[in-house]
Amino acid sequence: MSWQQRLQQGLAQRRAVDGWRQRRVIDQQSTRTLQSGGRRYLHFSSNDYLGLTRHPAVIAGWQQGAALAGAGAGASGHVTGYHQQHADLEAQLADWLGYDRALLFISGFAANQAVIHLLGEKNDRILADKLSHASLLDAASHSPAQLRRFSHNDPENLALRLASPCEGETLVVTEGIFSMDGDSAPLAAVAQQTQQAHGWLLVDDAHGIGVVGDQGRGSCWQQGVKPELLVVTFGKAFGVSGAALLCDADTADYFLQFSRHLIYSTAMPAAQAVALQAALKVIQQGDALRQQLQHNIQHFRCGAASLPWQLMNSTSAIQPLLVGENSDAMALSTRLAEAGCWVSAIRPPTVPPGTARLRITLTAAHRPEDIDVLLEALHDAAG
Ligand SMILES: *Cc1c(COP(=O)(O)O)cnc(C)c1O
């Protein structure tokens, strides 16, 4: 088979299962609305939970940071790309979340790859929740450590896996709030099992940081758990992009010595670190935003309870409606678009086969009447 044949075969398979993925050009958007193809929609598909992508202080941070420190970092952090703005942000994050150190990464994907790539060695094992993000599972499946998945949010199943012998070290991996289901991990039970087995716990809190817990400190803080490794990302509630690993001093030093993702990659722009400091301030003082988001979530769940599609066990901003077949999920998404609501359908392999869904996300910027429009469109579509 030639390269061309291989690619064509892959594309044909995607089309055959209604799995074709298409980017749509967005002409303009706010957290509440977006415009595409000359039409305006209510926007229920972003992770901008607190509306910070548009926050004046965050935008001003980028602008002032760029004027001061330039458009880019100019080098890897190990050469000359680590600026005062990065150091300040790392110190603020570590202090806020109660860790010795924070290390910045270009993205959550990169941070997860870096952690698993660096820590997993031969004879080790990685026990990951079955529904962990692709960035975690991909890295783990390429690691020399053995990957075993435990049943979703099931500490007893984790305990069973932990009970089987392992020569090396154990890394348990889970998320604070799961990206495609919106449910929360039972972190206290997971941490307890992990500790009993002398393993380390990695929690990816991409969807919890900024949104839950006192001052928005995230799922771990909310549940009174301090994992050895905490990854927080800045593309969601922070409204920017990037990520940080929170850990103790030895772990941070080990990463600075050996993590190829840090050493061989240009640091995030210092201007971005300034924007992130501004976002952090808004988040720390963001109780009103978080409250508004909670109101919107409750409003939606109340109105959606009588729909024929199953609401998932989620109290988070991610409120998926389980549809099942790919073609049905696509049809419902199209129907909602006709009614002026932008909601993405999520299909396998992002979610398990037969569980295609609408991934509805709510934000603090939505108004009650926006949610009413969505609910009405859903009820209409249900017939
Ligand atoms: C979005 C997401 C990531 C990736 O973060 P980026 O900063 O977008 O690369 C990692 N883990 C989870 C759970 C996510 O939802």
The ligand as an ORCA input file, in Angstrom:
! r2SCAN-3c Opt
* xyz 0 1
  C      -8.267     20.539     27.320
  C      -7.653     19.439     28.112
  C      -6.284     19.182     28.061
  C      -5.388     19.871     27.083
  O      -5.102     21.150     27.481
  P      -4.632     22.206     26.381
  O      -4.080     23.298     27.202
  O      -5.853     22.561     25.623
  O      -3.602     21.524     25.541
  C      -5.771     18.240     28.919
  N      -6.569     17.552     29.763
  C      -7.884     17.752     29.801
  C      -8.710     16.960     30.747
  C      -8.476     18.684     28.967
  O      -9.787     18.853     28.974
*
